[in-house]
Amino acid sequence: MATNKKKILVTETMSPKARALLIERDDIELVEFPNLISAVDFEALLKQQAPIHGVALGATRFGEPELEASGDMKVVTRIGVGYDAVDVPALSRRKVPLMIAGSANSPSVAEQALFMMLTLAKRAVELHMLVKDGAWATRLGKLPYDLYGKTVLIIGFGRIGTRTAKRCLAMEMNVLVYDPYTPAAEIKAAGCEPVADLDAALPRADFVSIHCPKTPETVGMFNAARLKRMKQTAYLINTARGGIVEEAALYDALKSGRLAGAGLDVFEQEPPPFGHPLFELPNVIIAPHVAGVTREAVERMSEQTARNILSVLDGEPIRQNVINPDVLG
């Protein structure tokens, strides 16, 4: 039977409050799908439910096949800020906006980056095991380090990088920033030191925290050559995207002692294969790509996603959250 309702597909992780914003409208019908649905099953679902007018994605890939299967897509949104799994040119060709959750999860990612710095510097995992294993007497052989007075190099000074810088400044750290797309004056105004040459800045840093998007320019940014430029006592933190750091090169640097440690929330392949070589190293802490997925962040991102969808359906897209604004005319 024909209906005037707009059909919106939402991932199961969308919060109840965000769902309420959508279902309180009598012109919207919601269809839920699993966050880890396979590409084949997702395309089949789109065809079965077509026409689909909007979708709120988690980790699911979306491109030309999905657009074709949808029938009448008006808006694609992510409950997050990364969009490397979305074929933006395909959306642009069909004049479909891609929208992200703005700054909704940036405080959470910044906190995770600082947490990983502290966990590594304070040797939290090692000291925890030392006490549990009855090796109290050896504690002075595993002294932790302070963040106070140390230098951190932040890669990328966007929503997350700026917040990470604020937290590092509060720890009384020296903050260097590498971001070729942000004016030096803006970085200085935030109390940080802009650096134009990444390779020259790396030997100065006690911590390197990555907060840039994954693009052809940044894939493999931290390869063997770059890692060799870092201090032997330095730590590398990646809460951005897998693939920016070459994991084989990182493993070699950590295993050989050329690098003190690493904190990784993201991997080249997600989930990473069981028995990944990095898992065996005592100077690595890992998380399953959840830096921006705290309880509070999911609420904020979900609600912003719902508002993004409504803004397009109502003909007034929230422009600052649109990745491909050229489609808006």
N, C-alpha and C positions, 0 to 999 in steps of 0.2 A: 504494500500500500504506500502510495506517495506521501511524503511528509516534508514539512518546511524546516524541520529541526536540523541543526548542524551537528554532524557526528564527529566526536573528538575521541581519539585513542590516547589513553594515559597509561603510563607504566605503573605497576603495583606499588612502587615506592612513593608515589605522590601522596602528600599528607592529607588527612581528613579535612583540615581547614581549607586547603586549596580545592579539593573536590567540591566542598560546599559552595565555594565561590562560583563554580561552574554549574552545578546541578540546581542551584536556586533559580537559574534562568530557565524559563519554559521553552526556550528555543534551542537548547543544547541537550544532546544525548551522549553519555559517556560509555566507552567500551574499554575495559582494562586488559592489559597484556603483561606477561612476566618480564621482568627487567633483563633476564638472561635468555630470552627467546632466541631460537636459531634464525638465521637469515631466511631459510626456506619456510619455516613456520610463520615468520612475520609477514613475508610476502603473501602467503596463503591467507592469513588473517585479513590483510588489507583487501585482497580480492573479494573475500567472503563478505566483508562489511561495507564495501564500496557502495556509494561514494563517501569518502572520508574527507573532512574539511580541515582538520587540524590534528596534530600529534604532539604529545609531550614525551620526549625520549629520555631514557637513562643512558645505558651503554650501547644501545642498539644502533647499528649502522643504517644510514639512510641516504639513498641516491636515486639515480634514474629508474631502476626497476621498481623501487618503492613508490616513487611518484606516479609512475605509469599504473601501478596496481591500485593506487588510491582513488583515481578517477577525477577528483575535483579538489585537490589540496589547496588550502588558502594560507596556511601558516605551519611551519615546522619549528618547534621549540625544544630546548634542552633544559632539563632540570640540573643545571650546572653552567659552567662557563667555557669549558673546552668543547671544540667542535671538529676535531680531526677525524671523527668517524662519519662526518656528514659531507656529502659532495656539494659544496657551496655553488660551484659553477652550474651544476645541474639544476639546482633550485633557481638560480638567477635566470637561466634560460627560460624557465616557465613563470618568471615573475613571482616566485614564492619567497617571502621573507624567512630568513632563519633568525631566530631570536634566542638569546641566552639570558641567564638570571642575574646579569649585572654584577654588583658587588656582594650579592647575598651570602656567598660562602668564603669571601676573602679573609674575614677575621679568623675563621676556622683553620684555613690553610696556613696563615701566618703563625698561628699558635702551634700548629704541628711542626713547622720548620724550627721554631724556637725550642720546642720540646725535644726534637731530635738532636739539636745542638747541645742542649743541656744533658740529655741522656748519654751522649757520647763523651762529652767533656768530663762529666761526673762519674763516668765508668759505671753507670747504674746497674747494668746487667752483670758485669763481672763481680762487683761488690755484693750484689744480691746473692749470687751463687757462692761466693767466698764464705759468707755467713752460713748459708744453708749446708755447705759441705764441711763445716767445722774447721775452716782454715783461717780463723780470726787472726792468728799470730802472723800471717803473711800479708796483712792489710797494708803495711807501709811500703810494700813492694808494688802496690797498684794505686798510687796516689792520684786522685782526680785533679782536674784543671779548672780554673776560673774562666768565665766569659769576660769578666771585668778586665778592661784594658786590651782585650784581643781585637783583631781586625777581621771584619766580615766583609766579603765581597758579594753583593747581591746582583744577580743577573736578571734584569728586567725590572722596570720601575712602574708597573701598572697598578691595578687594584690590589694585588696581593703583595707585590714587591714593596710598595710604599708602606703597607701595614707591617710587613716584616721588619723594615728599616726602623719604624717607630719602636717596635718591641726590642730591637737590638740596641737602639740608643738608650732605652730605659735601663738596659743592663750595663750601661756605661762602656759600650763597645765603640770602636772606630768603624764607621760604615762607609765603604766604598760602593759605588753603583756603576755598573756597566749597562747602558741602554742607549744605543745609537739613535733611538727615535724620541728620546726625551731631552729637551733643552737643558744644558748644564746649569743654567740659572735656576731652573725648577728644582733640580737635585740639590743644589747648594741651599736653596731656601728651606729645604726640608732638614737641613743640618747634616747633610751627607757630602761626600767628596765624589764628584763625577770623574770617571776614568774613560778615556777614549780608546785605549789600547788594551784589550782583554789579556793578551799574552804578557804584556808588561805588568799588569796588575796582579796576575795570579801568584807570583812569588811573594807578594806582600800579605796575602790573606792567610789567616788561621782557620777560617771557615769560608766555604763558598756555598751559597744557597741559590738554587735555580728557580726562577719564577717567570720565565719567558714562555710564549706559546710554542708549540711544535709546528715548525714550518720547514720547507726545504732548506732555508737558511740555517736553522738551528739543529736539524737532525745531525747527529754525530759531532756536535759542537765540542763535547768533551771526549776526545779520542786519546790515544796513547800519548801523542805529542803534547797535548794540553795538560794531561794529568802529570806529565813529567815536569811541567813548569811549577806545579804546586809544591809547597813545603812538605817535607817528609812528615812533619808533625800536624799537617792540616787535615781537616775533615770536609767531605763533600756531602751536601744535602740536596736531594732531588724530590720535590713535591709537585713538580710541573707535569711532565709527560715522559713516558718511556721512549727511548730512542734518542733523546738529547745527549744521554751518556752512553757510550759504547761499553756494554757490560763486560765483554771479554777483556778489554783494556783495563777496566776498573778492577776486575778480579786480579789481573796480573800485578797491578800497582799495590793492591791491598795485601796480596799473598806474599809479595817480595818485601813489604815494609817500606815501599816508596811513598805510601800514603797511610796516615794514621787510622782512618776509619771512614765510614759512609753511612748515611741514613737514606733509605729508599722507600718511597711510598708508591712508586710507579716502576714499570718494567717494560722492556722491549716487547715481550709477549705477555699478555694478561688473560687468564692467570699464568704465571711463570710455570715452567715444567717442574714436576716433582723431582727433587734432588738437584736443583739448580746449583752450580758451583758456588755462587755467592752465599748460599744458605749455610755452608760449613764454616764460614769465617767468623771468628769471635769478635772482630772489630766492625761488624755490619749489623745494623738494626733495620728491620723491614716491616712494612705494613701493606695491607691489601687495597691500595688506592682508595683510602678513606679520609685523607687529610681534609677534604672539603665536604665530608658527609657526616658531620656530627648531627645529633638530634635537632639542635637549634638551626643548623645550616639547612637541613632537609626541609624544615618548616619554612624558612625564609625563601629558599630556592623554589619550593613548590608553589608558594603563594605568588611569587613574582612570575613564575611560569604561567599560572592561571591568568594573572592580569595581562601578561603578554598576549595570550590567546584571545582574551576578550577585547583587547585594544585593536587587534586586527579585524576581528569579526564586526566590531563597531565602527570600523573605518578610520580609527585614530591610532595607528601603531605607535608604541613607545619607541621613538626613533633611536634613543641612545642604547637600546638593547638589540637593535637590528644589525646583524653582521654584514649583510649585503644591501645597504640603503639605496643602491641604484635601482632596486626593483620598486621603490616607493614613488618614483617619479618626481 
